[in-house]
Amino acid sequence: LAHRHLVYYTDENPLVQTNMALLLASYMLLCQDWKAERTVQPFAMIEPNPFKPFRDATYLAADFPVTLLDCLHGLQKAKSLGWIEFESFNIEDYEYWDHPLNGDLHSLMPCSEEGAKFVAFKGPSAIRERMAPGVFTFTAKDYVDVFKDKGVSCVVRLNEADSYDRQDFVCV
């Protein structure tokens, strides 16, 4: 493969193109040891630039765009700190917890025998709301047992103060 060209086709949707570019650049950074700046160079030739900034998962207007290069700098830093370990990555566990039925959460920062150092989650709802047939949002109380199982001892609120009652986490 060293002397072959890779042609990757995606549709014209800028969000799909952005995700495709991040996946390809991430591969080059993680598996081919390229630096973040080098991974984006092939995409810089695409005119007009189709890539959209990433954002948080809320439905509010984005007030802080995160570029493809920003993501790759973060990935490069995580790699340099040893936070990425392909050998210990459990895809079944990831897919289970990623699903909204199971909490829509992700363990981040060094995976070790003790567990993750940081768990990111969509955030609880004040009340259980139906998202789709058979799929409901999690309330803070729904997350308590999950967090205990994962060794979470502190919850840092990054969403609006009225989105759920903080006492549901404090009084556990």
N, C-alpha and C positions, 0 to 999 in steps of 0.2 A: 504493500500500500504506500510505501514511502515515495514512490514516483508516480502515483496516480492522483488525479484530481477528484475532489469530492464535489458533487453537485447536489444541493439540497433545495428542494422546491417547497414552497409554502404558498398559500393563497395571498390575496392582496390586503387582507385585514391587518391594519397596523399593529393591533394587539397580538395577533398570532405571529406576525413577523418579529415583534419585539421579544416574545417568549422564545421563538426559534433562535434568534441571535444570542440570547442569554444562555440557552442550552449549549449551543455550539461553542461559544466563548468559554463557558464553564468547563467543558470537556478539555479544551486546549489548556486552560489554566491548571486544572486538577491532574490531568493525565499526561500532558505533554510539557508541563513545567513552564509554560509561557507566563509572562507578567501581564497584569490587567491591561495596560496600555497597548501591548502588542495584540492581545486577543480582539480588540475592537477595531484595529486598523483595517482589516478586510471589509468591514461593514461601513467604514467612513467613505468608501468609494460609491456607495449607493446614493443616487440623487433622484429626486429629492429624498431627504432623510425620512424614512417611514416610521422610525421608532418613537414610541410614546413613553413618557416617564412612568415608572411604577408609582404606586401610592398605597395608602393604608386600605383596609378592607371596609371602611365605613361608607355610608352613602352621602356623606357631606362633600362639599367642594374640596378638592385637594389643595392644600396650602403649602405643601412641601414636596416638590417633584423629586423622585429618586431615579437617576439616569442609569442606563446600562452600565456605564463605567463605575458609578457609585456602587452598584451591586457587586461588580467584579472586584473592586477594591476591598469590599467587605469579605468576599469569599477568599481573596488572597490573604487577608489578615487572619481569617479563621484557619486557613491551611497552615500559615506560618506558626500559629499557636498550637497546632496539633489537635484542633477541634473536629477535624474531619477524619473519620476512620472507616474506610469502606469495609474492612474486615469485620467490624462489630455492628455495622448497620443492619437493622432488622426490618426488612421491607414489609413483612406481615404486620408487625407492630405499628409501623408508620401508617400503613393503609387503614388499619383498624381505628386508630385514634384520629386520623384525618377525617373520617366520615362524620357528618353531622349527628347521626344517631348515637355516636360514642363520645361526643364532646367537641369535635373539631379543634383539636389541640395538637401541639408539636413540642417534643422535647428538643431543647437546643443546648448548645455549649457542652463541654466535654461529656460524652457518654462514657460512663464508667460503671463499675460494679455497684456503686452507690446510687446510680441514676443520673439524670440530667441536672445541671446546675440552674437551668432556667426553662420554664414551660410557658410557651406562648399559646394563648387561646383566644377565640373569637370574642369572648366576653359574655357574661351572663345577661339574661333578660330579667326584668323585674317580675314578669309573669311568663308562664309557658305559653308560647305562641306557635301555631301551626305554620310550618314552612312549606310543606308538601304533604301529600297523603302519607300518614304514618311517621312523619318527621317533624319534630318539635324543637324549639330552641331550648337550651339548658338554662335553668335558673341557677343562682349562686349555690343554693342547697344541693342541686344536682351535681355540682362540681366537687363538693366537699369530700365525698368518699374517693373520688378519682384522685384528688390532690393528696389525700392521706396515703393512698396506695403508691403514689409517685414520690412521696417524701417532701411535698411542697409545704413550706413552713411560713411563707410570706406571700401575700398577694399585693401587687402594686397596681393601682387603678390608673389606667391611661385614658379611660373614656369619661363621658359626662357623669357628674356626680349623681344625677337623678336616674341613671339607667338601671340601678339596682340598689338594694339596701346593703350597705357595707357591713352591717351587723351580722348578716348571714355568714360572712367569713370570720369576723372578729370573735364571735361568741361560740367558736367550735372548740 
